[in-house]
Amino acid sequence: MEFDIGWLMIIIGVGLLVIEASQPGFFVAVPATTLIVLGTVTLLIPEFAQDYAPAIIVVTALVSSILTIYFYRKIAPGQKPQTTSMDILAGKEGIVVETVSPGSISGKVEIENRIWSATADSVIEKENKVIVISSEGVHVRVKEV
């Protein structure tokens, strides 16, 4: 019993599709599709596959790349990056998660679900509400509300 290379390509291609389905974004759908198409053509029309394998690979890879990118854009549309500039924190309220002390940035405050190093002119205990006065380097200066 002779094992045909076409079947091997199809089996590997299906295996790669299973990997892609279990870990979306791994982007193995393109080589998987290419292997499946080339394996199928090899099984059905061996002479054509032998003569035109490079063309089949290029065309299949291009088409499957375009379709895969289109598919991923549909299931995960682009999102604007979410960034918080320290310049826009002034005036925002937060809560102390680690005691804030003068002259130290070891205190921590939570502002809009993010933790920031903080300092203040007086000690502010944990769980007290604060408001941001300014941002200074890599920390914020706060005062108790």
C-alpha positions in Angstrom: 0.0 0.0 0.0 1.6 3.2 -1.2 1.0 6.4 0.7 0.6 9.4 -1.6 2.2 12.8 -0.9 -1.2 14.4 -1.7 -2.7 12.7 1.4 0.2 13.8 3.5 -0.3 17.5 2.4 -4.0 17.3 3.2 -3.4 15.7 6.6 -0.8 18.4 7.5 -3.1 21.1 6.2 -6.1 19.9 8.3 -3.8 19.6 11.3 -2.8 23.2 10.9 -6.4 24.3 10.5 -7.2 22.6 13.8 -4.3 24.5 15.4 -5.7 27.7 13.9 -9.2 27.0 15.2 -7.9 26.3 18.7 -5.5 29.3 18.8 -7.0 32.0 16.5 -4.5 34.5 15.2 -1.6 32.0 15.0 -2.1 32.6 11.2 -1.4 29.1 10.0 -4.6 29.1 8.0 -2.7 30.3 4.9 -0.2 27.4 4.7 -3.0 25.0 5.8 -5.2 26.0 2.9 -2.3 25.9 0.5 -1.4 22.4 1.6 -5.0 21.2 1.3 -5.5 22.7 -2.1 -2.1 21.4 -3.4 -2.7 18.0 -1.9 -6.2 17.7 -3.5 -4.9 18.7 -6.9 -2.0 16.2 -6.5 -4.5 13.5 -5.8 -7.0 14.4 -8.5 -4.8 15.7 -11.3 -1.2 14.5 -10.6 0.2 15.7 -14.0 -1.2 19.2 -13.5 0.1 19.4 -10.0 3.6 18.3 -11.0 3.8 20.8 -13.8 2.1 23.8 -12.1 2.9 23.3 -8.4 4.7 26.6 -7.9 1.8 28.5 -9.6 -0.8 26.6 -7.5 1.1 27.4 -4.3 1.4 31.2 -5.1 -2.2 31.6 -6.2 -3.6 29.6 -3.3 -1.4 31.4 -0.8 -2.4 34.8 -2.1 -6.1 34.1 -2.1 -6.1 32.4 1.3 -4.0 35.3 2.7 -6.5 37.8 1.5 -9.5 35.8 2.8 -7.9 35.1 6.1 -7.1 38.8 6.7 -10.6 39.7 5.7 -12.1 37.1 8.0 -10.0 38.2 11.0 -10.9 41.8 10.4 -14.6 40.8 10.5 -14.3 38.8 13.7 -12.0 41.3 15.5 -12.4 44.8 14.0 -9.6 47.3 14.7 -9.8 49.1 17.9 -8.3 52.4 18.8 -5.4 52.0 21.3 -6.4 52.9 24.8 -3.8 55.1 26.4 -3.9 57.4 29.4 -1.6 60.4 29.3 -0.6 61.7 32.7 -1.4 65.2 31.5 -5.1 64.4 31.4 -5.2 63.0 34.9 -5.4 66.4 36.7 -8.8 66.8 38.3 -9.6 63.1 38.2 -10.8 61.4 41.3 -9.4 58.1 42.6 -8.9 55.9 45.6 -5.8 55.2 47.7 -4.8 51.5 47.4 -1.5 51.9 49.3 -0.9 54.7 51.9 0.4 57.9 50.2 3.1 59.9 52.0 4.9 63.2 51.4 8.3 62.9 49.8 7.7 59.3 48.6 6.2 57.8 45.5 5.6 54.4 47.1 2.0 55.3 47.6 -0.5 53.9 45.1 -3.8 55.3 43.9 -6.3 53.8 41.5 -7.6 56.2 38.9 -10.0 55.0 36.2 -9.1 51.3 36.9 -5.4 52.0 36.6 -2.8 52.1 39.5 -0.5 55.1 39.7 2.4 55.9 42.0 1.5 58.9 44.1 2.7 61.5 46.5 0.9 64.1 48.5 1.6 67.0 51.0 0.2 64.9 53.8 -0.3 61.3 54.7 -3.5 59.8 53.0 -4.5 56.4 54.3 -5.7 53.4 52.3 -9.2 53.6 50.8 -9.6 57.3 51.1 -10.7 59.3 48.1 -8.3 61.6 46.4 -8.2 64.1 43.5 -5.2 64.5 41.2 -3.5 67.9 41.4 -0.8 67.3 38.8 1.4 64.7 37.3 5.1 64.8 37.9 7.4 62.5 36.0 6.2 58.9 36.6 3.8 59.7 39.4 0.8 61.8 40.3 0.5 64.4 43.1 -2.9 64.0 44.9 -4.8 65.6 47.7 -7.6 64.0 49.9 -11.2 64.8 48.9 
